Amino acid sequence: MMSKESFSINGEHLLKKVKELIEEGNIRKITIADKAGKEIMSFPLTVGVVGVLLAPVFAAVGALAAMIGECTITVEREDKNANEEP
């Protein structure tokens, strides 16, 4: 089961927040939208994606952060109990 959560954030804090979210480990997808709600960037995260594989994502987010003011990050999380048997 998936849940969604959104954060409003200033562009200068965007890369730091994305890195924090990825470190949490239960993120399946991150979408970044401008303050008008238009989707600018979206990327899925699969289990086991780490380090060097995320470098291009971080580079793109860093470039975006330099150009954007306020934005919204929407995070799709996998619920921790989704894989457990009832």
N, C-alpha and C positions, 0 to 999 in steps of 0.2 A: 504494500500500500504506500502511496506517495502523499506527501504533504507539501504545501507551498508556503513560502515566507518571503516578504518583501522588505527591503531596507532603502530609505532615501539617504543618499550620501553625496558629499562633495567630491568632485573629480580627483582632487589631490589625495584623497584617502581611499580611492577606488582599488588600487592594486593591493594595498595592505589588507583591505577587507576581503578581497577575493582569495588571497593567500590564506587568511585565517579560516575562511569557510572551507577551503579545500583540505586544510589540515584536520578539520573535524572528522572527515572520512565518510560520512553518510550522505554526501551530496551526489545527486545523479545528473543535475543540469543547472547551469547558471545562465541567466539571461540579463543583459544590461540594456536599459531603455533610457531615452532622454527624458527631460522633465515634462514633455508633452505626451509621453507614453509610447513613443515610436521605438520599436526594437532596433538597437544598434548592433548588438553582438549577442550571440548565443552559442554555448558550447556544452556538449555532454561530457560527463566524467564517468569513466568506467572503473570498476574495481581494479586496483593494481596500477593505475596511471600515476607515476611518480616522477620526481626529479627532472631529468633531461627531456622527457616527453612533454612536460608542462612548460618548458622554456619558451616555445613559440606563443603559447597562450599568454604567458606573463608579458612577453614583449608587446603583443597586440593590445592587451589591457593597459599597459604602461603608456603606449602611444595614444590610446583613446583618452586616458585620464588627463593627458597634457592638453587635449583639445576640448574637453567637455567641462561644463560647470557642474550643475546639480544633475544627478541621475538616480535611477532606481535599479537595484539589483533584486531580481526574483530568483529564489533558490528552490529547486525541487529536491526534497529529501526523501530517502527511503526510510520508512518507519522501522525502528529497531526490532519490533516484534513481528515484522512481516514474514520472516522466514521460519518462525517457530510454529510447531504443530500445536493445535488447540488442546 
